[in-house]
Amino acid sequence: MSHPLGRHRLTLNTDGKRHPLQNIMTTATLTLGVLALVTGFVVDLHMAASWAGVLGFLGGLYAQYISATTAERSLNIVGIVGAFVGAALGIYHGGFIP
């Protein structure tokens, strides 16, 4: 069903049902993945990149497991890959401890 005036809403609930837990997990995965990836390129932020990457990766795997829609799954994969690369860069630059 299209939105009035031809506008489309951006939503993760493409099946028309509410998925609050899945949406929160997907948003957290994407946020942690972007954070890990961005901080992974800054040597002095290796701790943030490492921790955000590991949390985003593991949380993203669970989010992928419980996801209900294709939109959630797509964003989960983007977040998981970003978290993995960010964690790898963070570990390369110094790891989890100062």
MDAnalysis code that builds the backbone (N, CA, C; Angstrom):
import MDAnalysis as mda
import numpy as np

u = mda.Universe.empty(294, n_residues=98, atom_resindex=np.repeat(np.arange(98), 3), trajectory=True)
u.add_TopologyAttr("name", ["N", "CA", "C"] * 98)
u.add_TopologyAttr("resid", np.arange(1, 99))
u.add_TopologyAttr("resname", ["MET", "SER", "HIS", "PRO", "LEU", "GLY", "ARG", "HIS", "ARG", "LEU", "THR", "LEU", "ASN", "THR", "ASP", "GLY", "LYS", "ARG", "HIS", "PRO", "LEU", "GLN", "ASN", "ILE", "MET", "THR", "THR", "ALA", "THR", "LEU", "THR", "LEU", "GLY", "VAL", "LEU", "ALA", "LEU", "VAL", "THR", "GLY", "PHE", "VAL", "VAL", "ASP", "LEU", "HIS", "MET", "ALA", "ALA", "SER", "TRP", "ALA", "GLY", "VAL", "LEU", "GLY", "PHE", "LEU", "GLY", "GLY", "LEU", "TYR", "ALA", "GLN", "TYR", "ILE", "SER", "ALA", "THR", "THR", "ALA", "GLU", "ARG", "SER", "LEU", "ASN", "ILE", "VAL", "GLY", "ILE", "VAL", "GLY", "ALA", "PHE", "VAL", "GLY", "ALA", "ALA", "LEU", "GLY", "ILE", "TYR", "HIS", "GLY", "GLY", "PHE", "ILE", "PRO"])
u.atoms.positions = np.array([
    [0.843, -1.161, 0.000],
    [0.000, 0.000, 0.000],
    [0.898, 1.236, 0.000],
    [0.615, 2.167, -0.836],
    [1.459, 3.360, -0.931],
    [0.968, 4.431, 0.029],
    [1.851, 5.311, 0.336],
    [1.589, 6.414, 1.248],
    [0.850, 7.516, 0.489],
    [0.008, 8.313, 1.178],
    [-0.678, 9.410, 0.483],
    [0.313, 10.365, -0.169],
    [-0.061, 10.941, -1.231],
    [0.760, 11.883, -2.010],
    [1.976, 11.217, -2.652],
    [1.954, 9.901, -2.735],
    [3.034, 9.191, -3.414],
    [4.311, 9.075, -2.620],
    [4.325, 9.478, -1.363],
    [5.521, 9.379, -0.529],
    [5.580, 8.004, 0.114],
    [6.787, 7.501, 0.244],
    [6.974, 6.205, 0.886],
    [7.627, 6.405, 2.240],
    [7.166, 5.655, 3.216],
    [7.757, 5.719, 4.543],
    [8.941, 4.776, 4.625],
    [9.962, 5.213, 5.312],
    [11.121, 4.367, 5.563],
    [10.829, 3.532, 6.805],
    [10.763, 2.226, 6.649],
    [10.412, 1.359, 7.770],
    [11.136, 0.025, 7.663],
    [11.371, -0.574, 8.807],
    [11.915, -1.926, 8.840],
    [10.804, -2.964, 8.897],
    [9.592, -2.514, 9.172],
    [8.444, -3.408, 9.295],
    [7.743, -3.560, 7.953],
    [8.418, -4.142, 7.005],
    [7.868, -4.257, 5.655],
    [6.729, -5.265, 5.557],
    [6.544, -6.075, 6.591],
    [5.438, -7.029, 6.576],
    [4.179, -6.474, 7.234],
    [4.234, -5.211, 7.703],
    [3.075, -4.577, 8.302],
    [2.881, -4.876, 9.778],
    [3.733, -5.711, 10.358],
    [3.655, -6.042, 11.781],
    [4.738, -5.296, 12.537],
    [4.520, -5.116, 13.836],
    [5.510, -4.450, 14.666],
    [6.552, -5.463, 15.143],
    [7.823, -5.058, 15.133],
    [8.915, -5.892, 15.610],
    [9.855, -5.026, 16.446],
    [9.435, -4.609, 17.648],
    [10.247, -3.653, 18.405],
    [11.630, -4.196, 18.787],
    [11.717, -5.425, 19.255],
    [13.017, -5.978, 19.642],
    [13.933, -6.096, 18.439],
    [13.419, -6.627, 17.345],
    [14.225, -6.789, 16.146],
    [14.690, -5.438, 15.604],
    [13.824, -4.428, 15.643],
    [14.198, -3.102, 15.151],
    [15.269, -2.471, 16.024],
    [15.162, -2.627, 17.342],
    [16.185, -2.094, 18.244],
    [17.511, -2.802, 18.013],
    [17.474, -4.109, 17.882],
    [18.712, -4.867, 17.653],
    [19.348, -4.488, 16.319],
    [18.548, -4.316, 15.299],
    [19.066, -3.929, 13.988],
    [19.693, -2.545, 14.042],
    [19.019, -1.605, 14.700],
    [19.546, -0.247, 14.825],
    [20.853, -0.244, 15.625],
    [20.900, -1.020, 16.704],
    [22.120, -1.104, 17.514],
    [23.262, -1.721, 16.710],
    [22.976, -2.758, 15.947],
    [24.003, -3.402, 15.129],
    [24.573, -2.427, 14.107],
    [23.705, -1.719, 13.438],
    [24.161, -0.767, 12.429],
    [24.966, 0.364, 13.073],
    [24.503, 0.865, 14.209],
    [25.202, 1.947, 14.896],
    [26.583, 1.501, 15.367],
    [26.661, 0.335, 16.000],
    [27.955, -0.163, 16.460],
    [28.883, -0.486, 15.293],
    [28.333, -0.997, 14.206],
    [29.147, -1.284, 13.025],
    [29.752, -0.033, 12.423],
    [28.957, 1.019, 12.302],
    [29.466, 2.282, 11.756],
    [30.490, 2.885, 12.717],
    [30.192, 2.850, 14.030],
    [31.125, 3.377, 15.023],
    [32.455, 2.639, 14.980],
    [32.407, 1.316, 14.926],
    [33.636, 0.521, 14.884],
    [34.426, 0.805, 13.616],
    [33.738, 0.891, 12.500],
    [34.432, 1.129, 11.233],
    [35.098, 2.499, 11.217],
    [34.389, 3.520, 11.654],
    [34.938, 4.876, 11.635],
    [36.112, 4.995, 12.609],
    [35.935, 4.494, 13.837],
    [37.018, 4.605, 14.817],
    [38.174, 3.665, 14.506],
    [37.921, 2.633, 13.730],
    [38.994, 1.710, 13.361],
    [40.081, 2.347, 12.514],
    [39.753, 3.429, 11.828],
    [40.744, 4.108, 11.001],
    [41.584, 5.110, 11.788],
    [41.233, 5.357, 13.048],
    [41.980, 6.283, 13.896],
    [42.777, 5.457, 14.898],
    [44.095, 5.501, 14.807],
    [44.959, 4.645, 15.628],
    [44.700, 4.838, 17.117],
    [44.539, 6.060, 17.579],
    [44.355, 6.332, 19.006],
    [43.009, 5.851, 19.545],
    [42.081, 5.508, 18.692],
    [40.761, 5.043, 19.119],
    [40.623, 3.523, 18.984],
    [41.740, 2.817, 19.090],
    [41.716, 1.369, 18.889],
    [40.842, 0.640, 19.898],
    [40.778, 1.143, 21.146],
    [39.924, 0.488, 22.142],
    [38.446, 0.593, 21.776],
    [38.022, 1.782, 21.388],
    [36.620, 1.979, 21.002],
    [36.270, 1.113, 19.796],
    [37.166, 1.059, 18.831],
    [36.917, 0.258, 17.629],
    [36.838, -1.227, 17.961],
    [37.736, -1.689, 18.807],
    [37.757, -3.109, 19.158],
    [36.494, -3.527, 19.897],
    [36.132, -2.775, 20.928],
    [34.955, -3.134, 21.725],
    [33.658, -2.950, 20.947],
    [33.526, -1.827, 20.248],
    [32.315, -1.609, 19.452],
    [32.195, -2.676, 18.373],
    [33.317, -3.064, 17.786],
    [33.306, -4.088, 16.750],
    [32.870, -5.447, 17.256],
    [33.414, -5.850, 18.399],
    [33.045, -7.160, 18.950],
    [31.583, -7.172, 19.387],
    [31.159, -6.113, 20.085],
    [29.762, -6.045, 20.515],
    [28.817, -5.975, 19.316],
    [29.182, -5.193, 18.311],
    [28.350, -5.092, 17.113],
    [28.291, -6.391, 16.337],
    [29.413, -7.086, 16.273],
    [29.460, -8.353, 15.538],
    [28.607, -9.421, 16.221],
    [28.821, -9.600, 17.527],
    [28.070, -10.634, 18.247],
    [26.586, -10.273, 18.354],
    [26.300, -9.017, 18.658],
    [24.906, -8.581, 18.705],
    [24.245, -8.680, 17.342],
    [25.010, -8.392, 16.306],
    [24.484, -8.477, 14.951],
    [24.142, -9.897, 14.531],
    [24.961, -10.849, 14.976],
    [24.651, -12.246, 14.676],
    [23.333, -12.661, 15.323],
    [23.115, -12.224, 16.563],
    [21.847, -12.538, 17.218],
    [20.687, -11.802, 16.545],
    [20.915, -10.546, 16.187],
    [19.870, -9.776, 15.501],
    [19.498, -10.435, 14.175],
    [20.486, -10.970, 13.491],
    [20.226, -11.663, 12.229],
    [19.401, -12.927, 12.480],
    [19.695, -13.602, 13.570],
    [18.989, -14.831, 13.916],
    [17.502, -14.578, 14.190],
    [17.184, -13.455, 14.876],
    [15.795, -13.190, 15.245],
    [15.079, -12.254, 14.275],
    [15.763, -11.797, 13.234],
    [15.162, -10.828, 12.311],
    [13.919, -11.414, 11.631],
    [12.984, -10.506, 11.312],
    [11.706, -10.940, 10.753],
    [11.486, -10.472, 9.321],
    [12.208, -9.451, 8.884],
    [11.977, -8.915, 7.543],
    [13.297, -8.801, 6.776],
    [13.180, -8.685, 5.476],
    [14.356, -8.533, 4.625],
    [15.077, -7.221, 4.899],
    [14.346, -6.166, 5.200],
    [14.973, -4.880, 5.506],
    [15.861, -4.993, 6.745],
    [15.392, -5.683, 7.764],
    [16.195, -5.894, 8.967],
    [17.438, -6.712, 8.636],
    [17.265, -7.749, 7.869],
    [18.396, -8.616, 7.531],
    [19.458, -7.873, 6.725],
    [19.019, -7.022, 5.823],
    [19.958, -6.256, 5.000],
    [20.797, -5.315, 5.852],
    [20.152, -4.576, 6.745],
    [20.892, -3.658, 7.605],
    [21.754, -4.402, 8.613],
    [21.304, -5.568, 9.059],
    [22.129, -6.379, 9.957],
    [23.440, -6.769, 9.289],
    [23.378, -7.171, 8.036],
    [24.601, -7.577, 7.332],
    [25.552, -6.399, 7.181],
    [25.025, -5.231, 6.855],
    [25.867, -4.035, 6.742],
    [26.539, -3.749, 8.081],
    [25.786, -3.822, 9.165],
    [26.340, -3.576, 10.491],
    [27.353, -4.623, 10.909],
    [27.077, -5.893, 10.622],
    [27.994, -6.978, 10.976],
    [29.320, -6.827, 10.241],
    [29.272, -6.528, 8.966],
    [30.511, -6.366, 8.191],
    [31.289, -5.155, 8.693],
    [30.610, -4.043, 8.940],
    [31.282, -2.859, 9.469],
    [31.913, -3.131, 10.825],
    [31.195, -3.854, 11.683],
    [31.714, -4.192, 13.005],
    [32.937, -5.100, 12.896],
    [32.895, -6.067, 11.997],
    [34.027, -6.980, 11.830],
    [35.271, -6.246, 11.345],
    [35.103, -5.432, 10.335],
    [36.251, -4.688, 9.791],
    [36.774, -3.697, 10.831],
    [35.866, -3.004, 11.528],
    [36.281, -2.071, 12.569],
    [37.018, -2.756, 13.698],
    [36.524, -3.922, 14.121],
    [37.201, -4.680, 15.173],
    [38.578, -5.135, 14.709],
    [38.680, -5.590, 13.481],
    [39.976, -6.024, 12.964],
    [40.970, -4.865, 12.931],
    [40.526, -3.701, 12.491],
    [41.404, -2.526, 12.473],
    [41.779, -2.108, 13.890],
    [40.817, -2.134, 14.808],
    [41.095, -1.779, 16.197],
    [42.092, -2.722, 16.839],
    [41.946, -4.010, 16.584],
    [42.884, -4.995, 17.124],
    [44.265, -4.793, 16.509],
    [44.314, -4.509, 15.231],
    [45.591, -4.263, 14.562],
    [46.303, -3.048, 15.153],
    [45.534, -2.013, 15.502],
    [46.137, -0.772, 15.999],
    [46.441, -0.802, 17.493],
    [46.071, -1.860, 18.210],
    [46.423, -1.907, 19.629],
    [45.521, -2.743, 20.488],
    [44.379, -3.109, 20.004],
    [43.522, -4.037, 20.728],
    [42.585, -3.435, 21.741],
    [42.215, -4.257, 22.726],
    [41.152, -3.948, 23.658],
    [41.580, -3.159, 24.885],
    [42.859, -3.107, 25.157],
    [43.352, -2.404, 26.352],
    [44.253, -1.250, 25.932],
    [44.394, -0.239, 26.805],
    [45.175, 0.958, 26.408],
    [46.639, 0.680, 26.132],
])
